[in-house]
Amino acid sequence: MLRALRMKLSDFDFELPAELIAQEAVEPRDAARLLVHELASARTTHARVRELERFLAPGDLLVVNDTRVRPARLCGRRASGGAVELLVLGPAPVAGLWRAWVRPAKRLKPGEELELEGGALRARAVERPRGEGGELAQEWWVAIDDPAQPTRALEELLEQRGRMPLPPYIERAPESDPARDRERYQTVYARTSGAIAAPTAGLHFTPELLARLAARGVERASVTLHVGLGTFQPVAVDDLAQHVMHSEDYVLPSETVDAVARARARGGRVVAVGTTSLRVLESCARDAGGLAPGSGSTRLFVTPGFDFRVVDALLTNFHLPRSTLVMLVAAFVGLERQRALYAAAIAERYRFFSYGDAQLLIRGP
C-alpha cells in the first residue's frame, strides 16, 4: 500500500566519486565490507559480511533470490560486416523465437541474418515489436541456433557460447568474457535460469557463511525473481508519479510462505537478501498480514511512503544515484536517513554497485 507522497527524481541524486564504483569483486565473497544500521537506535556499525551472524538472531529468516544469471550476451557481425550485440531476454510470444535487446537496433532489418560468436551461432531477425504507446521497442524477436546442430536448445547454447551480461558500469573489453565473471557474477545458491543481472546482495554469501548462519538457528528460504533489462534503464521523468516500473517475473513458493509464518510465530525477523527478494515478498503481501504463494509478474515501485508489511530487515548493496533501487532504500529507512547513510558510506570509502560492499538495514526489533 502506498501513501501519496510527491517525490521527484532529483530527491535521490548524490555525488559519487567514480573510483568507488567497484570493478572487481573481493575475494573471498564474504570479505566485503558491511554497514549495519539499526533504525530503532539509530546505531551504525562497520563490519564485514563474514560477521553477519553477529547481527542476526536465532529464529530470524533469510529470504534469498535463487535466480540464475543466463550467459545471455552474444557478439557477432551483420552481413555488411558491422558489429552487432544481442542480449537474450527470454522467450518471445511466438513459438521458437526469443526476445533480444539488439545493438544497434535501428539498423537491423526483418529477415537479416547475423553471424554470432565467430560463426558458432547464427541468428535471424524476425520482427521488431512495438511498445504500449505504439513506438518501436528496443528489442527484436529473433531465431537463434547452432548451424551444425540446429535442434539444440538455446539454453544449452547460451551456457556454452554466451557471455555474462555484466552491468555497463563494470568495464571490460567489448568482446571479453573473463572466466572470473562467469563464476563470480552468480550466487552460490543460484538455481533457476532466467535473469540478465545478478541479485547482487546474494553475491556476498559463501557456503561456509550460510552453514554458520544455519548453525546459529537462522532459517533460509527462497523466492525467484528474474532480474530484467529494466534494472539498468534510468528513470526518465522527474515526477515519480509518472514513472512506469518495469515488469519482472517471480515465483513465491508455498514453502517460503510457511517459513515466513514460522518466523513470525517465533518472534523472528524476516530478512530480505536484496531488493528483488523484498519486491517479491511485498508484492505478495495481503491486507490480513499474510502472504499468498504463486507466480506472476510484478511492477511494484517502492518509494518513500510505502507500507512494508513483510520485511523487517534488508541486506542490499549501495546503489546508483537516481535509481529505483536507491528509492527503495529511502522508503525502507526514510529519505533523510538514506542520504546520511550514503554520505557516511562515501566518506568511509565503501565500494558501490554490483561488485561492491553491502549494508544491512534493520527496521524490526
Number of C-alpha atoms within 10 A of each C-alpha: 14 12 10 10 12 11 16 14 18 13 14 18 14 13 9 14 10 9 10 15 20 19 17 14 20 16 10 11 19 21 18 22 20 24 24 22 21 18 18 10 10 9 9 15 13 13 17 17 25 21 15 20 18 11 11 20 15 18 20 25 27 26 24 27 33 25 28 25 25 27 26 25 23 23 22 21 18 17 10 7 10 11 15 19 22 23 23 29 22 18 14 15 10 10 8 12 19 22 22 26 20 22 16 13 18 12 10 19 14 13 12 13 19 25 22 24 17 10 13 14 24 19 20 19 21 18 16 20 15 13 11 8 7 8 9 14 15 16 23 28 26 27 19 23 18 17 14 10 9 12 9 12 12 20 16 10 17 18 13 10 18 23 23 26 22 20 16 8 13 13 11 13 7 8 13 10 17 12 10 10 15 16 11 18 22 23 24 18 18 18 14 15 15 22 26 27 25 28 29 25 29 24 26 28 20 19 10 11 18 20 12 15 22 17 12 16 16 21 21 18 18 22 24 25 28 27 24 19 17 14 17 15 11 12 17 12 13 14 13 18 14 10 14 13 15 15 17 21 17 24 20 23 16 14 13 19 20 15 19 27 16 16 19 16 10 11 13 22 25 27 27 29 24 23 23 25 28 27 22 25 27 19 21 22 19 13 9 7 8 15 22 14 16 12 16 13 15 17 13 15 19 25 25 20 18 18 14 17 18 22 22 20 26 25 26 27 30 26 19 20 18 19 17 25 22 24 24 21 24 21 19 26 20 16 20 10 17 19 19 11 19 20 15 14 21 17 9 11 13 21 22 24 21 28 25 24 28 32 25 25 22 25 19 14 12
